[in-house]
C-alpha cells in the first residue's frame, strides 16, 4: 500500500522552488494552478514518484506558457521560423544564370555591420536636425510637436477627428469617458488623384464637405461646438498644438497653394465658410504622434511610435533641453516632448547611397519628388511592389525568367505598367506554398497573362519579394534601434500602425529579431499594434487640450 505523505517544510520548499521560473514571468494564475497541482500530487501519490515528476511538471507548465504567451513576438516567431526561401532552380539553370539572379537579390542584403553604419549615420542626422545651427542642412528634421503630456486615461469629452495621410481620408467621432472604452464611429472617404494633385481649395473644401456629411448622417448635434483633432501626416513645422506650417507634400499629394501655409487656419477657414457646422480645430498632429497617444491611453510605457504603411515615420519622447530648435515658449515644468523625426527623408544628402540598388534609383528617377524621401522609398508600402516589378522586368529582359511565356505575350500586360504590382501581392506571394505556388501563379496570370509559369520561376518571384521586404524590415529596425538607444529606457512600448507592418506575414518578426540584435539587453522593448491610432490619438490630444475650456462642455 502506497504511503500518503504530508506536505512537510521540505516538500513545500520544493514546490516553491519548482514554480519559481513561472512566477518570474508574472504568470500568477498559471503559477497558482501549477503550485496547487504539484501540491496535490505530492499529497496523493507516492513520495518517490511525486518528487520525481515535480520538476518535469513545472518545466512543462513553464514551457507551455512560453509557447502560448500572447505577445507579438511569440505569435509572429512561428511564421519566421518556418519561413524558408524556395529553390530557384539550382538543378535547372546554368551557373551563369544563377549568378545573375543571385547578384540582383544580393543588392537587398544588409549585414549587421552595414546596419550599424546606417545607425551611426542616422544618429548624426538626428543630432543635426535638433541643433539650431545645423537644422537647415539636416535631412531628418526632428520637428517639435508641442505634445508634452501623455494621456492619463481620465480624459472625457466628445471629439471629432480627421485623419488625412494617403488616398483614404477618415472622419471620426470619439466619445471618451474615464474608466470606459472609447466609443468610436468613423467613415472612410476617398481622396481622388485629381484632388491629390489639384488645388488646396479643392482639397480642403472636400474635407469640410465630408465632415458635414459625416455629422449629418450620424445625427450629431449641429448646434453644439465640437473640438476637432486633425491627424495630418505630412512634414510640417509645428509652432504650437494648433499652428502648423506645411513644409512639403509627400505620398503622392501635390496640391497647389498649400506649402508654407498654416494647415489649421486653412482648414478652419473652409469649415467656417460652410456656415452649417460648428467645429473648432484645436490640435494638429501627424499619424505617428497619434499612434503613440492612442497606445499610451492604455500603456503608460509607450514612448516611441512607428508608421509603416503607404509611407513611414517615427516619433519619440525627447528631453526638451536637447531640442535646440524650439521656436515657441514651452512651459518650464515640461521636461519632455514628442519629437516627429520625419525620417522618411533620411538619405536625401546621399549618405545612404551605398545601400541603394539600381531599382531604388529607378524608382526615384520616375517619382514625382525626385531626390526626396529616399529612406521612405526603400521601406514603405507605396514603393515595395514597384521595386519587385522592376526587378522582375529586368530578369525577363535578360531572359532569366518566363522566357517561353513572354514570347507568347508580346509585353502587352499590366506587369509592364508602372505601379501595377501592388504591395499587397507581396503579402500573398510570401505566404504561398513553396511546392504549389498557387497564389503566385494567379497573380502572374492576372498581371502578365502567364498561364503555366515554371516552379523555378515562381520561386524567383517569391525570393525577390522576400529580399525586398526583409531589407525594409531591417532598415526599419535600425532606425528604431537608434531611438531606443537614445532614450535609454529600461522598458519601452513601441506603438505601430500602418498597413505594411500590420498585414505583411513576417514584417513584425524580422523587425523584432533585428532590433533585438541591435540594442542592449538592458533596453527592453515590446511592439504593440495600435488600434485606430491616428484617429483616436488626435482625439486624445484634443481632449487634453480642451479639458478646461467651457465652450466644449
C-alpha positions in Angstrom: 0.0 0.0 0.0 1.5 3.3 -1.0 2.3 5.9 1.6 0.4 9.2 1.6 2.9 11.8 2.6 2.0 15.1 4.2 3.3 18.4 2.9 6.4 18.9 5.0 8.5 22.0 5.1 10.9 20.3 2.7 8.3 19.4 0.2 6.7 22.9 0.4 10.1 24.4 -0.3 10.4 22.1 -3.3 7.0 23.2 -4.6 8.0 26.9 -4.2 11.3 26.4 -5.9 10.0 24.4 -8.9 7.5 27.1 -9.8 10.0 29.9 -9.4 10.6 30.2 -13.1 6.8 30.5 -13.7 6.4 33.2 -11.1 9.3 35.2 -12.6 7.2 35.6 -15.7 4.3 37.2 -13.8 2.0 34.4 -14.8 0.3 34.4 -11.5 -2.8 32.4 -12.5 -0.8 29.7 -14.2 1.7 29.6 -11.4 -1.0 29.2 -8.8 -2.6 26.4 -10.8 0.8 24.7 -11.2 1.6 25.0 -7.5 -1.8 23.6 -6.4 -1.5 20.7 -8.9 2.1 19.9 -7.7 1.0 20.0 -4.1 -1.9 17.7 -4.8 0.4 15.2 -6.5 2.8 15.4 -3.5 0.0 14.6 -1.1 -1.8 11.9 -3.1 1.0 9.9 -4.7 3.9 8.0 -3.5 6.7 10.4 -2.4 9.3 8.9 -4.7 7.0 9.3 -7.7 5.7 12.7 -6.7 9.1 14.3 -6.2 10.3 12.7 -9.5 7.6 14.3 -11.6 7.5 17.7 -9.8 10.3 19.2 -11.9 9.1 17.8 -15.1 5.6 19.1 -14.5 6.8 22.6 -13.5 9.0 22.7 -16.5 6.2 21.6 -18.8 3.9 24.2 -17.4 6.6 26.8 -17.9 7.4 25.7 -21.5 3.7 25.6 -22.3 3.4 29.2 -21.1 6.4 30.3 -23.0 4.9 28.9 -26.2 1.4 30.3 -25.7 2.2 33.7 -24.2 0.1 36.1 -26.3 2.8 38.6 -27.1 3.5 39.8 -30.6 7.0 38.3 -30.5 5.9 34.7 -29.9 2.9 34.9 -32.3 4.9 36.0 -35.2 8.1 34.0 -34.5 6.4 30.8 -35.7 5.9 32.3 -39.2 9.6 33.5 -39.2 11.0 30.1 -38.1 9.0 28.4 -40.9 9.8 31.0 -43.5 12.1 29.2 -46.0 13.3 30.6 -49.3 12.3 28.3 -52.2 14.7 26.7 -54.6 15.1 29.0 -57.6 16.2 26.1 -59.8 19.7 25.3 -59.0 19.4 22.0 -60.9 17.7 23.5 -63.9 19.6 26.8 -64.5 23.1 27.3 -65.7 25.7 28.6 -63.2 25.8 31.9 -65.0 22.0 32.3 -64.8 22.0 31.5 -61.1 24.8 34.1 -60.5 22.9 36.7 -62.5 19.7 36.2 -60.4 21.6 36.0 -57.1 23.6 39.1 -57.9 20.4 41.1 -58.1 18.9 39.6 -54.9 22.1 40.4 -53.1 21.6 44.1 -53.8 19.0 44.0 -51.0 21.1 42.2 -48.4 22.2 44.1 -45.3 24.8 42.7 -42.8 24.8 43.7 -39.2 28.0 45.8 -39.9 26.1 47.7 -42.6 23.1 48.2 -40.3 25.4 49.6 -37.6 26.9 52.0 -40.1 23.4 53.2 -41.1 22.6 53.7 -37.4 25.6 55.9 -36.9 24.7 58.0 -39.9 21.1 58.3 -38.8 22.1 59.3 -35.2 24.3 62.1 -36.7 21.5 63.3 -38.9 19.1 63.4 -35.9 21.6 65.5 -33.9 21.8 67.9 -36.9 18.1 68.1 -37.0 17.8 69.0 -33.3 20.6 71.6 -33.4 19.5 75.1 -34.4 22.9 75.7 -36.1 22.7 72.6 -38.4 18.9 72.1 -38.7 18.7 73.7 -42.1 21.1 71.2 -43.7 19.7 68.1 -41.9 17.7 65.5 -43.8 16.0 64.3 -40.7 14.2 67.4 -39.4 13.3 66.3 -35.9 10.3 68.5 -35.6 8.9 69.5 -32.2 5.2 68.5 -31.8 4.4 70.6 -28.7 2.8 67.5 -27.3 4.3 67.3 -23.8 1.9 65.2 -21.9 0.8 61.6 -22.4 -2.8 60.8 -21.6 -3.8 59.8 -18.1 -6.8 57.7 -19.1 -9.1 60.2 -17.4 -9.9 62.3 -20.4 -13.6 62.9 -21.0 -15.3 64.6 -24.0 -17.0 64.1 -27.3 -14.4 64.8 -30.0 -14.4 64.9 -33.8 -11.2 63.8 -35.6 -9.9 63.9 -39.1 -7.2 61.6 -40.5 -5.5 62.5 -43.7 -2.4 60.7 -44.7 -3.0 58.9 -48.0 -5.6 58.2 -50.6 -8.1 57.3 -47.9 -9.4 60.0 -45.6 -11.4 59.4 -42.4 -13.8 61.4 -40.3 -14.3 60.1 -36.8 -16.5 60.7 -33.7 -14.9 59.6 -30.5 -16.6 59.6 -27.1 -14.0 59.5 -24.3 -15.1 58.7 -20.7 -13.0 57.9 -17.7 -12.7 54.1 -17.0 -14.7 53.3 -20.1 -13.6 52.0 -23.5 -13.7 54.9 -26.1 -16.7 54.8 -28.4 -15.6 55.3 -32.0 -17.6 55.9 -35.1 -15.9 56.6 -38.4 -16.3 56.7 -42.1 -13.8 56.5 -44.9 -13.9 58.9 -47.8 -11.8 58.7 -50.9 -9.3 61.4 -52.0 -9.2 61.1 -55.7 -6.0 61.6 -57.7 -7.5 64.8 -59.2 -7.9 66.2 -55.7 -4.5 64.9 -54.5 -2.8 66.8 -57.4 -5.3 69.7 -57.7 -5.6 73.0 -55.7 -5.5 73.4 -52.0 -9.0 74.9 -52.2 -10.3 71.7 -53.8 -8.7 69.6 -51.1 -9.9 71.5 -48.1 -13.4 72.1 -49.5 -13.6 68.4 -50.0 -12.5 67.7 -46.4 -15.0 70.2 -45.0 -17.8 68.7 -47.0 -17.0 65.2 -45.9 -17.1 66.5 -42.3 -20.5 68.0 -42.8 -21.9 64.8 -44.4 -20.5 62.7 -41.5 -22.1 64.9 -38.8 -25.4 64.9 -40.7 -25.5 61.2 -41.3 -24.6 60.3 -37.7 -27.2 62.8 -36.3 -24.7 64.8 -34.3 -26.0 68.0 -32.6 -25.5 70.7 -35.2 -26.0 73.4 -32.6 -23.1 72.3 -30.4 -19.5 73.3 -30.9 -17.2 70.2 -31.2 -13.5 70.2 -30.7 -11.6 68.6 -33.6 -8.2 66.9 -33.6 -6.6 66.7 -37.1 -4.1 64.0 -37.9 -2.2 65.4 -40.9 0.5 63.0 -41.9 2.8 65.3 -43.9 6.0 67.2 -42.9 5.1 70.3 -41.0 6.9 72.9 -38.9 4.9 72.9 -35.7 4.8 76.2 -33.9 2.2 75.1 -31.4 -0.6 72.5 -31.0 -2.8 74.4 -33.4 -0.2 76.2 -35.5 1.5 74.1 -38.1 3.1 75.1 -41.4 3.3 72.6 -44.3 6.9 72.0 -45.4 6.2 69.8 -48.4 3.8 67.2 -49.7 4.6 63.5 -49.8 2.8 60.2 -50.5 1.6 61.3 -54.0 0.0 64.6 -52.9 0.9 67.8 -54.8 -1.9 70.3 -54.0 -1.0 73.8 -55.1 -1.0 76.9 -52.8 -0.7 74.9 -49.5 3.1 74.5 -48.9 4.1 77.3 -46.5 0.6 77.8 -45.2 -0.8 77.2 -41.7 -2.8 73.9 -42.1 -5.1 74.5 -39.1 -6.0 78.0 -40.1 -6.6 76.8 -43.7 -8.9 74.0 -42.7 -10.8 76.3 -40.2 -11.4 78.8 -43.0 -13.1 76.2 -45.1 -15.1 74.8 -42.2 -16.3 78.3 -41.2 -17.2 79.2 -44.8 -19.8 76.5 -44.9 -21.8 78.0 -42.0 -23.7 74.8 -41.3 -21.5 73.1 -38.7 -19.8 74.3 -35.5 -16.3 72.8 -35.3 -13.1 74.2 -33.8 -9.8 72.7 -35.0 -7.9 72.5 -31.7 -4.8 70.4 -32.5 -2.9 69.2 -35.4 -0.7 66.1 -35.1 0.7 63.6 -37.5 -0.2 59.9 -37.6 2.9 58.8 -35.7 2.1 61.1 -32.8 -1.5 59.9 -32.9 -0.3 56.3 -32.7 1.8 57.0 -29.6 -1.0 58.9 -27.9 -3.6 56.2 -28.7 -1.5 53.4 -27.3 -0.3 55.5 -24.3 -4.0 55.8 -23.4 -3.7 52.2 -22.2 0.0 51.6 -21.8 2.0 54.3 -19.9 5.3 52.8 -21.0 4.6 53.9 -24.6 7.4 56.3 -25.7 8.0 55.5 -29.4 5.7 55.4 -32.4 6.2 54.0 -35.8 4.2 54.3 -39.0 5.0 51.7 -41.7 2.3 51.8 -44.4 2.0 53.9 -47.5 4.8 56.0 -46.0 7.0 55.8 -43.0 7.8 57.9 -40.0 8.8 57.7 -36.3 8.4 59.9 -33.2 9.6 59.5 -29.7 9.8 61.3 -26.3 12.9 63.6 -26.2 14.2 65.7 -23.4 13.2 69.4 -24.0 16.7 70.6 -23.2 18.0 68.6 -26.2 15.6 70.2 -28.7 17.6 73.2 -29.8 15.2 74.3 -32.5 12.2 75.1 -30.3 10.8 78.4 -31.5 7.9 79.0 -29.1 7.6 79.2 -25.4 7.4 75.9 -23.6 6.2 75.6 -20.1 9.3 75.2 -18.0 7.6 72.5 -16.0 7.5 70.3 -19.1 10.8 68.4 -19.3 9.9 66.2 -22.3 8.2 66.4 -25.7 7.3 64.2 -28.5 9.6 64.8 -31.5 8.5 64.0 -35.0 11.6 62.7 -36.8 10.3 62.8 -40.4 12.9 60.0 -41.0 11.4 59.3 -44.5 13.7 62.0 -45.8 16.8 60.2 -44.4 19.4 59.8 -47.2 18.4 62.9 -49.3 22.0 64.1 -49.0 23.4 60.9 -50.4 24.5 59.5 -47.1 23.0 56.1 -47.7 23.5 55.8 -51.4 25.9 52.9 -50.8 23.0 50.6 -49.9 20.7 51.7 -52.7 20.1 49.3 -55.5 19.7 50.1 -59.2 15.9 49.6 -58.7 15.8 52.2 -55.9 17.5 54.7 -58.2 15.0 53.9 -61.0 12.0 54.5 -58.6 13.4 57.8 -57.5 14.1 59.0 -61.1 10.5 58.3 -62.1 8.8 59.6 -58.9 7.1 63.0 -58.5 9.6 64.0 -55.8 13.0 63.1 -57.3 15.8 63.1 -54.7 13.3 63.3 -51.8 12.1 60.8 -49.2 14.9 58.4 -50.0 14.5 56.2 -46.9 10.8 56.1 -47.4 11.2 54.8 -51.0 13.3 51.9 -49.6 10.9 50.7 -46.9 7.3 51.9 -47.3 4.3 50.2 -48.9 4.0 52.8 -51.6 7.2 51.6 -53.3 7.9 47.9 -52.4 5.7 46.5 -55.1 7.3 48.7 -57.7 10.8 47.5 -56.6 9.7 43.9 -57.1 8.1 44.8 -60.5 11.3 46.5 -61.8 13.5 43.5 -60.8 11.1 41.0 -62.4 11.2 43.1 -65.6 14.9 43.2 -65.7 15.1 39.4 -65.3 12.6 39.0 -68.1 14.5 41.3 -70.3 17.7 39.3 -69.7 15.7 36.1 -70.4 16.4 34.7 -67.0 12.7 34.0 -66.1 9.5 33.4 -68.1 11.4 33.0 -71.4 8.8 31.0 -73.3 5.8 32.7 -71.7 7.0 36.2 -72.7 7.3 35.1 -76.3 3.6 34.4 -76.3 2.6 37.6 -74.5 4.3 40.4 -76.5 4.7 42.6 -73.4 1.1 43.9 -73.5 0.0 43.1 -70.0 -0.3 45.1 -66.8 3.0 44.0 -65.4 4.7 46.4 -67.8 2.8 49.3 -66.4 4.3 51.4 -63.6 2.6 50.8 -60.3 0.7 47.7 -61.4 2.5 45.3 -58.9 0.7 46.3 -55.7 2.4 45.8 -52.4 -0.5 43.5 -51.3 0.8 41.0 -53.8 4.0 40.6 -51.8 1.9 39.5 -48.8 0.2 36.9 -50.9 3.2 35.6 -52.6 5.4 35.4 -49.5 2.7 33.2 -47.8 2.4 31.0 -50.8 3.3 27.3 -50.7 6.8 26.5 -51.9 5.5 23.4 -53.5 2.5 24.7 -55.4 2.8 28.5 -55.7 -1.0 28.8 -56.2 -1.2 32.5 -55.3 1.9 33.4 -57.2 0.6 31.7 -60.4 -2.8 33.5 -60.0 -1.1 36.9 -59.7 1.3 36.2 -62.6 -1.7 35.3 -64.8 -3.6 38.4 -63.7 -0.7 40.8 -64.3 1.2 39.2 -67.2 -1.1 36.6 -68.8 1.4 33.8 -67.8 -0.6 30.6 -67.9 1.9 28.0 -66.7 5.0 29.5 -65.1 7.6 27.0 -64.0 8.1 26.2 -60.4 11.6 27.7 -60.5 10.4 31.0 -62.0 7.7 31.3 -59.3 10.4 30.6 -56.7 12.5 33.5 -58.1 9.5 35.9 -57.8 9.0 34.8 -54.2 12.7 35.3 -53.4 12.5 38.8 -54.9 9.6 39.7 -52.7 11.3 38.2 -49.6 14.5 40.1 -50.3 12.7 43.5 -50.8 10.6 43.2 -47.6 13.4 41.8 -45.5 15.5 44.8 -46.3 12.7 47.1 -45.5 12.2 45.4 -42.1 15.9 45.6 -41.3 16.2 49.2 -42.2 13.2 50.0 -40.0 14.7 48.1 -37.1 17.9 50.0 -37.5 16.0 53.3 -37.2 14.1 52.1 -34.1 17.4 50.9 -32.5 18.9 54.4 -32.8 15.9 55.9 -31.0 15.8 53.2 -28.3 19.4 53.7 -27.5 18.9 57.5 -27.5 16.0 57.3 -25.0 17.9 54.6 -23.0 14.8 53.4 -21.1 14.7 50.2 -19.2 11.4 49.4 -20.8 9.7 50.9 -23.8 6.5 50.1 -25.6 6.7 50.8 -29.4 3.3 51.7 -30.8 3.0 50.8 -34.5 0.4 51.4 -37.2 0.4 51.1 -41.0 -0.9 48.5 -43.4 2.5 47.2 -44.4 3.5 46.3 -40.8 0.1 45.2 -39.9 -0.6 42.8 -42.8 2.7 41.6 -44.0 3.2 38.0 -42.9 6.7 38.4 -41.4 7.4 42.1 -41.2 7.0 42.3 -37.4 9.0 39.2 -36.8 12.0 40.4 -38.8 11.9 43.9 -37.2 11.8 42.4 -33.7 14.6 39.9 -34.4 16.8 42.5 -36.0 16.0 45.1 -33.3 16.9 42.6 -30.5 20.3 42.1 -32.1 21.0 45.8 -32.4 20.1 47.1 -28.9 21.3 46.3 -25.5 19.5 43.7 -23.4 19.1 46.5 -20.8 16.8 48.3 -23.2 13.8 46.0 -23.2 11.0 46.7 -25.7 7.7 45.4 -26.9 5.9 46.2 -30.1 2.2 46.8 -29.9 -0.1 47.2 -32.9 -2.0 50.4 -32.3 -5.7 50.2 -32.8 -7.0 53.2 -34.8 -4.0 55.2 -33.6 -4.3 58.2 -36.0 -7.9 58.8 -35.3 -8.2 58.1 -31.6 -4.8 59.6 -30.9 -5.9 63.0 -32.3 -9.0 62.8 -30.2 -7.0 62.1 -27.1 -4.7 65.1 -27.7 -7.7 67.3 -28.4 -9.4 66.1 -25.2 -6.4 67.1 -23.1 -6.1 70.5 -24.9 -9.7 71.5 -24.2 -10.3 69.8 -20.9 -10.9 73.1 -19.1 -12.5 75.1 -21.9 -16.2 75.7 -21.1 -17.1 76.2 -24.8 -16.8 72.4 -25.3 -18.7 71.3 -22.3 
